[in-house]
């Protein structure tokens, strides 16, 4: 089963994220840009992948069609690991991160989609089976550069059910006031625990979540041990 065709489709989804729409000198953030990669085999199976390209769609599309596709066409669509290794090696001059890897990731995802369809099995069965019935999701916020906006967006994510929140702020002042209540009741200061045992004093976490000891509300909770390591 050979790779016969590689196409791409650019999608721009209008959205607002609650902060300034001006990006890091790259573009104005009024759309979420996605580059879908369509791969078709000589047997007619079609797989879809996504190439990460939030601010560089044209560059990723060019890398996909001018660098990746010429090397991938005609290759065995079933030998994903070997093809991935070969492509990364042949394209290493252009870097092991960034535009090149964005394009390669779209192809890789599409090939795994093809593998699942060819086997008529859900992809998790090909990867060893499902270890869980569900997996926790986290909210990945953008950079707001404003303590009040950071706190508001973190609280919004918490109210939507997220218990893990990823921030992109780079200044201490922007994250210093992440607890809206300072009483352990709102959940905006939830922090991942990497090592040690917290003394939970909040009213947000369930008994099961407190027993897991993988997060804590740092505005009110303390440590039960001499060493407590947090993911700040």
VEXZA-726093 format. One record per atom (N, C-alpha, C): residue in one letter; x, y, z. Coordinates in steps of 0.05 Angstrom, whole numbers, plus 5000, padded with zeros to 4 digits. Example, Ala and Ser with C-alpha at 12.3 -4.5 7.8 and 13.67 -1.06 7.14 Angstrom:
% VEXZA-726093
A526448865156/A524649105156/A526449345156/S525749555142/S527349795143/S525850015157/
This chain:
% VEXZA-726093
X501749765000/X500050005000/X501850255000/X501750394978/X503550624974/X502150894977/X503651094985/X502551364986/X502351474958/X499851524949/X499451614921/X498951914918/X497952034939/X497252324936/X497252454963/X498252704964/X498252864988/X497053144982/X494953214995/X493653474991/X493453615018/X492853875017/X492454025042/X490054215039/X488854275061/X486554445062/X486754635086/X486754895080/X487055095101/X484355185112/X484155175138/X481655255152/X482255475171/X480555685171/X480755905190/X478155935205/X478255875231/X475855885248/X475856145263/X473956325259/X473756575274/X473456525304/X474956675320/X474656635349/X475756875364/X475156895389/X476257095407/X477256955432/X479457045443/X480556905466/X480657085491/X479557325490/X479357485513/X481557675519/X483557685501/X485857865505/X486258035480/X488558165479/X489258325455/X489558135431/X488458215409/X488658045385/X491358075371/X493058245381/X495658275369/X497458055379/X498557895361/X500357675368/X503157765372/X504957575374/X507757625379/X509157725353/X508157935342/X509358035317/X508857865293/X507057665296/X506557475274/X504057535258/X501757565273/X499357625259/X497257715280/X495057815270/X492857895288/X491157645294/X490757595320/X489457345329/X486357375328/X485157345305/X482257345303/X481257085291/X483056905283/X482256645273/X484156425284/X483156185287/X484755955294/X485355815268/X487855825259/X488655715233/X489455415235/X488255255218/X488854965218/X489454885189/X491554715186/X492254605160/X491654305161/X489554215147/X488953935146/X490553805124/X491553565129/X493153425109/X491653175101/X491153145075/X489652915064/X491652735049/X491752485057/X493552295045/X491852065033/X492352005008/X490851784995/X492851574986/X492151324990/X493851104981/X493050994954/X494750824942/X494150714916/X491850514918/X491050444942/X488750264945/X486150414951/X486350684951/X483950844955/X483250924983/X484850845003/X484350925030/X485351205035/X483751375048/X484451655053/X484751695083/X486851825091/X487351895118/X487652195122/X486852295145/X486952585150/X488752635174/X490352845172/X492052935194/X491953235197/X493053335218/X493053625223/X495953725227/X496753925211/X499354035213/X499154295230/X500554305252/X500554535270/X501554785254/X499954995255/X500755235238/X499355485247/X499155535273/X497455755283/X498256025272/X500756065264/X501556335253/X503256305228/X503256065216/X505156025194/X504055835173/X501455865167/X500155685149/X501555655122/X502255885110/X503455875083/X506155725084/X507655775105/X510255645107/X510055345111/X508155265128/X507754975132/X506754835107/X504854975093/X503854855068/X506054825048/X507855025046/X510055015027/X511954785035/X512554755061/X514254535069/X513054265063/X510454245067/X509053985062/X509253915033/X508654105015/X508454034986/X511154034972/X513054204981/X515554234967/X517854064979/X517553995005/X519753845018/X518953565027/X516553545039/X515753285050/X514453105028/X512553215014/X511053054994/X512852924973/X514853064961/X516552934941/X518052694952/X518652694978/X520152464990/X518252244999/X515752315005/X513852125016/X512251974994/X511752104972/X510151974951/X511451714941/X509851504939/X510951254930/X511951074953/X512151184977/X513151035000/X510950855012/X511750655027/X509850465040/X508350615062/X505750645059/X504150785078/X503850635105/X504550375105/X504250215129/X506750235147/X509050305136/X511550305151/X511950585162/X510250665181/X510250945191/X512751015205/X513750845223/X516150915239/X518550945221/X518950765202/X521250785184/X521051045167/X518751095156/X518451335139/X518951585155/X517851595180/X518251835196/X521251875202/X522651665208/X525551685213/X527051775188/X526351655166/X527751725141/X527252015133/X524852105136/X524152385128/X525552585147/X525552525173/X526952705191/X529952715186/X531052485179/X533952475173/X534552635147/X532952595127/X533552725101/X532953035103/X531253115121/X530553395124/X531853525148/X533853395160/X534953495185/X536353765182/X537353815157/X538654075152/X536854315158/X534254265156/X532254485160/X531254505189/X532454335207/X531754355235/X529954125244/X530154065270/X528553855282/X526153965297/X525554215292/X523254335305/X522254555286/X519754645290/X518754865274/X517354765249/X517554925228/X516054885203/X516254605192/X518654495191/X519054225180/X517554015195/X517854025222/X516453825239/X513453865239/X512554115237/X509654165234/X508554015210/X509954035188/X509053905163/X509153605166/X511253505177/X511553215181/X509453095199/X508653255220/X506653155238/X503953115225/X503253295206/X500753255191/X500752995175/X502952935163/X503252685148/X503052445166/X504452465189/X504552235208/X501752175218/X500252375226/X497552335236/X495752205215/X496052305190/X494452195168/X495051895163/X497651825165/X498451545161/X497351365183/X497151465207/X495951305229/X492951275224/X491751475214/X488851465207/X488451245186/X490251235166/X490151025145/X490550755157/X492450725176/X492950475189/X490450365203/X489050535217/X486650455231/X484450365212/X484150515190/X482150445170/X482750195156/X485350155150/X486249905136/X485749665153/X486149685179/X485749465197/X482849435206/X481249645200/X478449655209/X478249635239/X480049785252/X480249785281/X480550075291/X479550135315/X480150405327/X483150425332/X484250665329/X487150695330/X488250605357/X486850635379/X487950555405/X488550255406/X487050095390/X487549815389/X490249755376/X491049915357/X493649875344/X495949965361/X495350135381/X497350245398/X497450105426/X496249875428/X496449715452/X493849705468/X491749835459/X489249815474/X488750055492/X486250095500/X485550325517/X486250265546/X487850435558/X488450405586/X486450535604/X484850715593/X482850865609/X480350905592/X478150935606/X475650995592/X475451295585/X476951465600/X476851745595/X479551865603/X480252095592/X482752225599/X482152525606/X483552635625/X483052915633/X484153095612/X482753315607/X483653525589/X484653765605/X486353925593/X487254175606/X486654405588/X486254635600/X485754885585/X488355025580/X489055065555/X491555205548/X490855485540/X491455675559/X490855955554/X492956085538/X492356315525/X494256465511/X495456675529/X497256835518/X498657035535/X496957295536/X496257385560/X494557615564/X496057865574/X498257825588/X499958045599/X498358225617/X496358115631/X494658275648/X493658095671/X494458155696/X493657975718/X490657925720/X489058135716/X486158105718/X485057925697/X486157955672/X485157785650/X486057495654/X488557455665/X489557185670/X487657055691/X487057195713/X485457085734/X482557025723/X481557205707/X478757175697/X478656935678/X480656905661/X480656675642/X481156415656/X482856415676/X483356175691/X480856085706/X479456275717/X476856215731/X474856115711/X474756235688/X472856145668/X473355855660/X475855795656/X476555515649/X475855325671/X476355405696/X475555245719/X472555195720/X471055415716/X468155395717/X467055215694/X468555185673/X467755015651/X468454725655/X469754675678/X470354395686/X473254315684/X475054485674/X477854415672/X479154425700/X480754225706/X482254225732/X485254255728/X486054285704/X488854335697/X488954565677/X490554765683/X490655005666/X493555075659/X494155115634/X496755185624/X496855485618/X498855625630/X499155905625/X501555955607/X501556185593/X503756265576/X504956535584/X504356625608/X505456875617/X508456845623/X509957055621/X512857045625/X513757245647/X511957405658/X512657585679/X511257505705/X512657535728/X511457455753/X508957605760/X508957865754/X506558025761/X504057925748/X504257805726/X501957715711/X500657465723/X502157315739/X501157065751/X501057075781/X501857295793/X501957305822/X499157295834/X497157415820/X494457425831/X492757235815/X493356975818/X491756775804/X489456675821/X489456735847/X487256655864/X485256885866/X482856845857/X480857055858/X479657085885/X479856875902/X478556885928/X480556885951/X482856755948/X484856725969/X483756565993/X481556415987/X480356256008/X479955956000/X481055885977/X480755605968/X477955535960/X476455725948/X473755665940/X473255695910/X475055825896/X474555875867/X476155695849/X478455595858/X479955405842/X481855525822/X482055795821/X483755925801/X486755895806/X487455815831/X490355785837/X491255495837/X489655315826/X490355025826/X493154995813/X494854845826/X497554805817/X498254505819/X499654405799/X500454125798/X502554065819/X502353835832/X504253745852/X506053535839/X508653585838/X510553405826/X511753215846/X511953295871/X513153135892/X512253225919/X511753035938/X510953105965/X507953075969/X507153135994/X504353096002/X503153366012/X501153465998/X499953716007/X498053676031/X497753896046/X495653906067/X493354066055/X491353926044/X489154056030/X487354196050/X486854456044/X485154616062/X483054756045/X482754686020/X480854816002/X478154676003/X476154795991/X473554675988/X472754625959/X474854595942/X474454565914/X474754275906/X477054155913/X477653875905/X475853675919/X475153465905/X473653245917/X475453085935/X474352905951/X475952735968/X477852565951/X476852465928/X478552305911/X480852465899/X480252715892/X482452885881/X484452955902/X483552995926/X485453055948/X487152815954/X486052575954/X487552335959/X489652285937/X489052365913/X490952325891/X493452485894/X493252715908/X495552895914/X497152975890/X495753015867/X497153105843/X496653405837/X495153535854/X494753825851/X493853935878/X494054205881/X493154335906/X492454625900/X490854745918/X490255025917/X492255175934/X494155305921/X496455415936/X495755665953/X493355775949/X492756015965/X492155945994/X491255695999/X490555626027/X491855366036/X492455186018/X493554926025/X496554946031/X497554766047/X500354766056/X501554496051/X503954446062/X505354196058/X505354026083/X505053766080/X505153576102/X507953456106/X509753526087/X512453406088/X514553626085/X517053566091/X519153766089/X519653866061/X519053706041/X519553786013/X517053755996/X516153975984/X513853975967/X514654115941/X514553975918/X515354085893/X512854135876/X512554375866/X510254455850/X511054525822/X509354495804/X509754575776/X508754855772/X510455055776/X509655335773/X510255435746/
